[in-house]
Amino acid sequence: MHNKVELLAPAGNMERLKTAIHFGADAVYLGTTAFSLRNLADNFTLDEVAEAVRYAHERGVRVYVTVNAFMRDADLAELPETIAALDAAHVDALIINDPSVIRISKRVAPNLALHLSTQANTLNSEAALFWHEQGIERIVLARELTLAEIRAMRQKLPETLELEAFVHGAMCVSYSGRCLLSNYISGRDSNRGECSQPCRWSYEVRERGSGGEYFELVTERSGSFIMNSKDMCMVEHLDELISSGIVSLKIEGRMKSILYVATVVNAYRMALDGCDMDAVRQELAQVSHRPYTTGFMLGEPGESFGSELIAAESGGYVQDYQISAVVLDYDPESGTAHVEQRNRFFPGDELMILSPKDVGRSFTVGFIRDEDGECMDSAPHPCQRLYIGCGESVKPGDILRKRTAKKA
């Protein structure tokens, strides 16, 4: 068991924040509606940040807020007010990469902890010491570092400077996330929170000559995803991560679904708490993902990094399950669960239960009734609240999921 290391989960909105906490996150990170590198996530208003902090702190969970967009002078007018409001909301730290945010934070919120974003691509101990001298308390390391390099770096740093690393989720083809491909192709600035993710698109090669014929790089029904990297997964190497000096294990995914957040956070919580690793592996295989890689952590990825770029029609994704409903309440006497439906299901369907450190149970839906007690032959409308016959005990916040047909 690893009680000291922090499991840090993404929270794209309030529902995902609650989901991450329910499934065992020690801390969450989120963005506001400005100054975040995930502007296409739902994100939080400043009032919602305060509500999120209250909810998390009541449950012993820390909240970090991203203020990590690449700033221009026009952005700086609103920045002091935003930082002051986040400080007043008692957030635990800001995640930043621009020196302007450090300077302004020191003026308006001198006691607010600052974490340096992976966007600053910190790769060595001297750079880390420089940032520590500027007031940085934690560095989110560049994803290009190996475990051996992290271990050597940690030995040269004071205990007052913490190290954090991404351990799971989507990877970019750019250096530490700094990419201009989106700017060039779609006019959306990836360094200011508007990445259109063109590295996930299908591409063809065109012959240079009079004919100008187009060729697919790989003959697959779904096309050729020449820049679509695998997803990181370090769950098999947590001991090595922790022994290298990492104190916070960060999961990527502020734009991912609550099923993704629940499954991945739950799997890593199970692994950290010494649960059965076969169950952990099975969970991570079932959630929507590209083929997994350990990235640079175990050495240079080389050719193997991109050897399985096409996994499914959805641009390289594998997905075995979809969310059916979220549990609101449960009556053990009648075996009835009150749920909010998310995808269609029917009486007689088998639904799998996703509960904190409890992933092996399922039940057959006995009946479906609306909130007026009328029987229904299916659950057709997303976000409709229903009562269903549930032969297994469940808790508020648990997720019910249904197996989907595997893609060719």
C-alpha positions, -999 to 999 in steps of 0.1 A, spaced: 0 0 0 11 35 -8 -5 60 16 18 90 11 17 93 -27 -11 115 -41 -36 103 -68 -45 133 -88 -75 132 -111 -90 154 -138 -123 173 -132 -137 188 -163 -169 198 -145 -186 194 -111 -200 160 -119 -166 146 -129 -151 162 -98 -176 143 -76 -170 111 -96 -132 114 -91 -137 119 -53 -162 91 -50 -137 67 -67 -107 76 -46 -88 106 -58 -67 124 -32 -67 156 -53 -84 170 -84 -73 195 -109 -97 217 -128 -98 248 -150 -118 280 -150 -135 295 -180 -104 316 -187 -66 309 -187 -69 271 -191 -54 249 -217 -87 230 -220 -111 257 -230 -133 231 -247 -140 213 -214 -170 225 -195 -148 241 -169 -158 261 -138 -169 297 -132 -152 313 -102 -184 307 -81 -184 271 -92 -147 268 -82 -156 280 -46 -184 254 -45 -160 227 -58 -134 235 -32 -160 233 -4 -172 200 -16 -137 186 -20 -123 199 13 -152 185 33 -141 151 20 -103 157 26 -95 162 -11 -73 189 -25 -81 212 -54 -56 226 -79 -66 251 -106 -50 254 -140 -39 289 -150 -16 276 -176 -25 293 -209 3 312 -227 -4 348 -217 -4 379 -238 -6 415 -225 -43 416 -233 -49 387 -209 -31 403 -179 -58 429 -171 -82 402 -158 -55 379 -143 -51 396 -109 -88 395 -102 -90 359 -112 -61 348 -90 -74 368 -60 -108 351 -64 -92 316 -65 -72 325 -34 -104 336 -17 -120 303 -27 -92 285 -8 -79 265 -37 -48 245 -27 -26 255 -56 -24 271 -90 -9 251 -119 10 277 -140 36 279 -167 40 316 -175 63 338 -153 37 366 -154 14 344 -133 41 340 -107 47 377 -105 10 386 -103 3 357 -78 31 370 -55 14 404 -55 -23 395 -50 -21 360 -33 14 356 -17 4 326 3 -11 306 -26 9 276 -36 22 274 -72 28 243 -92 47 245 -125 28 229 -155 43 203 -177 40 229 -204 71 245 -190 89 213 -200 112 210 -170 139 184 -179 167 190 -155 176 198 -119 190 233 -126 158 243 -143 138 229 -114 160 248 -88 155 280 -108 117 276 -107 119 268 -70 137 300 -64 109 318 -80 84 303 -55 73 271 -72 65 243 -47 59 215 -72 69 208 -107 49 187 -131 77 171 -150 81 170 -188 67 138 -202 100 132 -221 119 122 -189 127 86 -180 124 71 -145 161 70 -142 164 107 -151 137 116 -126 155 96 -99 188 113 -105 170 147 -107 153 141 -74 186 135 -56 197 170 -65 166 188 -53 156 200 -18 127 183 0 107 215 -2 103 210 -40 79 182 -50 78 164 -82 46 153 -101 43 133 -133 16 122 -157 10 84 -154 -21 78 -175 -39 92 -205 -36 108 -239 -2 118 -252 6 145 -277 30 143 -307 45 176 -296 73 184 -272 57 186 -237 24 196 -252 37 226 -271 23 223 -306 13 246 -335 -3 220 -357 -38 230 -346 -30 267 -352 -18 259 -387 -46 236 -398 -77 250 -380 -66 284 -367 -72 273 -331 -44 279 -307 -34 248 -288 -13 268 -264 -42 290 -254 -67 262 -247 -84 256 -281 -66 226 -296 -86 209 -323 -64 178 -320 -55 173 -357 -29 147 -346 -59 124 -340 -72 129 -376 -70 104 -405 -44 113 -432 -34 103 -467 -2 108 -487 -4 125 -521 20 116 -549 42 145 -560 39 146 -598 15 153 -627 -11 127 -615 -13 139 -579 -28 106 -568 -36 100 -531 -25 70 -512 -34 57 -478 -4 50 -456 -21 19 -440 -50 1 -456 -77 1 -429 -114 8 -431 -109 37 -407 -80 54 -425 -44 62 -414 -37 79 -381 0 88 -386 3 112 -357 -22 96 -333 0 84 -304 -9 57 -279 -22 64 -244 1 64 -214 -4 37 -188 20 33 -159 -1 12 -136 23 -17 -138 52 5 -126 38 24 -96 65 12 -72 92 24 -97 74 58 -100 72 63 -63 108 52 -56 120 77 -82 107 105 -60 73 113 -76 48 124 -49 18 130 -72 5 106 -99 -15 126 -124 -42 112 -147 -49 131 -179 -85 137 -191 -104 169 -182 -124 164 -214 -131 127 -208 -164 112 -197 -174 104 -161 -171 67 -170 -135 72 -180 -127 92 -149 -145 67 -126 -128 36 -142 -93 50 -144 -93 66 -109 -108 35 -94 -82 13 -111 -52 33 -99 -67 36 -64 -70 -2 -64 -34 -6 -75 -21 18 -49 -41 1 -22 -28 -33 -30 -58 -48 -47 -58 -76 -73 -38 -64 -103 -56 -87 -127 -88 -67 -119 -69 -34 -124 -57 -45 -158 -91 -57 -168 -106 -23 -158 -81 -3 -178 -86 -26 -208 -123 -20 -208 -124 18 -207 -122 39 -239 -85 42 -248 -59 40 -275 -33 11 -273 -13 17 -242 24 27 -238 48 36 -210 59 66 -230 95 77 -223 94 65 -187 112 32 -193 135 46 -220 132 60 -255 100 48 -271 115 43 -305 95 26 -332 74 7 -308 57 39 -297 37 41 -329 34 5 -339 -3 1 -332 -18 34 -342 -51 21 -356 -72 2 -331 -108 11 -341 -129 32 -364 -130 60 -339 -95 71 -346 -75 45 -327 -98 40 -297 -108 7 -281 -140 7 -261 -158 -23 -246 -183 -6 -223 -206 24 -222 -222 41 -193 -259 32 -188 -268 51 -156 -255 68 -125 -269 56 -91 -287 82 -71 -300 60 -43 -308 24 -35 -335 6 -14 -321 -27 -2 -355 -40 10 -371 -38 -25 -338 -42 -45 -347 -10 -64 -321 15 -75 -330 51 -83 -308 61 -112 -301 88 -138 -300 72 -172 -272 81 -196 -276 56 -225 -304 33 -236 -309 0 -219 -338 -25 -215 -353 -49 -189 -333 -81 -192 -300 -63 -200 -270 -72 -179 -254 -41 -163 -220 -41 -147 -215 -23 -114 -186 1 -111 -181 9 -74 -150 20 -54 -126 -10 -53 -156 -32 -63 -156 -41 -100 -167 -78 -103 -204 -76 -99 -233 -74 -124 -271 -78 -124 -299 -83 -148 -323 -53 -150 -356 -66 -136 -378 -37 -145 -377 0 -154 -402 25 -140 -404 62 -144 -406 85 -113 -444 83 -114 -442 45 -111 -452 37 -147 -435 6 -162 -413 12 -193 -400 -12 -219 -367 7 -222 -348 37 -209 -348 59 -240 -340 94 -229 -306 105 -215 -306 121 -181 -341 108 -173 -344 96 -137 -358 61 -133 -363 33 -109 -348 -1 -119 -349 -36 -105 -314 -42 -93 -304 -76 -78 -271 -63 -63 -265 -36 -37 -252 -3 -50 -243 32 -36 -250 68 -47 -223 77 -71 -218 42 -84 -219 37 -122 -238 11 -142 -223 2 -175 -232 -20 -204 -209 -41 -227 -208 -28 -262 -200 -47 -294 -163 -47 -300 -152 -29 -331 -133 -47 -359 
